[in-house]
Amino acid sequence: MNRPLRLLLAGSLLLGLSGCAGFDFDKINPFQERKTPLSGTRQPVFPNGVPGVTASAPLDQPSNANVSLDAISAAKPNASAAAPGSN
């Protein structure tokens, strides 16, 4: 009974911390290593958007989208094939 209680407590603690926007995870660094920020100015990599990607376009359908369901349902099993479990 003790283990499920611990798991529930740990899960609720992690769930609570994941939704906390003001929590700084760098403060709980167990090795106390601080990252020094790189010098220079920050500039966007693609200021006009990623080339070749249209943000408002819907995603492409997979390549098997052109197969009709009638063709799938009309497929019949191979009668000459051995049945599973028979040799």
N, C-alpha and C positions, 0 to 999 in steps of 0.2 A: 504494500500500500504506500510505502514511503517513496518508491521510485516513480510511480505515476504522479504523485504530488509534486515531486521535484521537476519532472518534465513539464507539467502544467505551469508551474511557477516560472521556469526558464522560458517557456514559449510565450507566456503572457508578458514577461519582461522584454523579450526581443521584439514582440509585436508592438509594445508600447514605445520602445526606442525607435523603431523604424518609422513611426508616424510623427516623431518629434522633430520639427524643422529647426528648432533652435539648438539642438544638441550638437556639440562639436566632437566628432569621433576621434579627432587628433589628440584630444586630451586623455583618452584612455589607451594611448600607445604604450604597450608594456615595455618596450625597449628604450623609450624616451629619445627616439631619433627624430630630429626635426629636419624637414626638407627646406632647403633654402630656395626661394623663388629665383628663377632665371632673370637676368637683367634684360632690359629692352622693353619695347612697347609691344602690346598684344594687337595683332591684326587678324581679321578673319581669313581663313584659307580660301573659301569660295564666297566672296562678297555678293555675287549675283546668283548664287545657288549652285548646286552641284551640276556640272555639265552632263547632259544626257538624261537628266531626271526631271520630269515635270511633276511638281508637287500636287497639282490639282487633277492629274490624270489617274484613273483607276488602275489597279495592278493588273498585269497581264494574266490571262488564264493559263493554266498548265497545258502542256502540249496534248494531253489526252482528252481535252474538252471537246474535240471534234468527233469523238466516237459516240454514236447514238446508243441509247439504252436498249433499243430493239435488237441491235446486233449482239449485245451482251446476253440478253435473255434468250435469243435464238440459238446460242451455242449449245451443243449437245455433248455429253461426255463420250469419250472414245470407248466403244464397246469392246474392242480387242485388247484394251489395256487390262492388266491384272488388277484384281480388286485388292484393296489393302488387307493384309493378313493372310492372303492365299499365295502359295508358292507354286 
